[in-house]
Amino acid sequence: MISKIGNSPQMTFQGDKLKSSSEVQQQFSSFLKNALNEVNTSQIHSNDMTTKLVHNQGVELHDVLIAQQKASVAMQLTLEVRNKGVEAYQEIMRMHV
């Protein structure tokens, strides 16, 4: 049985000042840089694992395949986020003010 909805938690003001747009831009910029660095690291790790497998340096095939898939999914996600960002920008540019 589903219980009835109780009081929802209310949002309260913490007394913190609002962040300026430059602070938000810096945080967003650093978030994107960190995300891209993680994707790059994933790609490099995948390439290193593949090289070690080819040179028979004690790497298991399944570990290489997992690393390659992780790198592939990370790259696909990055490209989709970029595409959505470009679409959003283009939509904003088409708006009449």
N, C-alpha and C positions, 0 to 999 in steps of 0.2 A: 504494500500500500504506500502511496506517496503521501508524505507528510505535507501539511499546509505550509504555505510560505509565511515565514515569520518576518520580523522587522529586519530589513536589510541594513547592513552597516552603512553609516553615514560618513561622508567625506568631511574631514575637518581641516581647517586651515592650520598649518603647523607654525605659522609665524615667520617662515622663511621668506626672504624677499624673492620676487620674481627674477628670473635670469634674463639678462639682456640678450638681444638677438645675436650679438657677436659670441657670447658664451655658448649659446645653443649651436651656432654654426661650427664653433671649434669642437664641441662634443660630437656633433654629427660627422664632421670631417675626420676626427680621430677614430670614430666607430667604423667608417668606411675604410680607412687605411688599415685598421686592424683586421677587418674582414678580408680585405684583399691580400694582406700578408699571410693570413691563415690559408687562403686558397693557394697562394704561391708555395707556401711550405708543404702543403698537401701534394701539389704537383711535383715538387722537387723530391719529396720522400718516395713517391711512386716511381719516379725515374731512377732513383738510387736503388730501390728494391729490385727493379727490373734489371738493372746493370749487374747487381750482385747475383741474381738468378742466372743470368746468361754466363757469367764467369764462374759459376758453381762455388759461390762463397757462403754456403750454408743457409740459404734462404729457401723457405718452403714455397711451393707454387701457390698454395691457397692464400698465404700471407701477401704475396705479390698481387694476386687478383683482387683481394679485399682492398689493398692500398690503391690500386688503379680505379676501382669502382668508387671509393670515397673521393678521390680526386676528380673523377668524372662528374659525380653528383654535385660536388662543390662548384665546379666550373659551370655546370648547367644552371644551378641556382643563381650564380653570379650574373650570368648572361640574361636570365629572366628578370632579375631585379633591375639590371641596366635597361632592358627593353621597356619595362613598366615605367621606369623613371623618364625615359625619352618620350613615351606615349603621353605621360602626364604633362610633361613640358609642352609638347606639341598641342595638347588639348587646351592648356592655359593660353598659349599664344594665339589660338583660334578664337578665343573669347572676345566679344565686343564689349567695350567698356562704355 
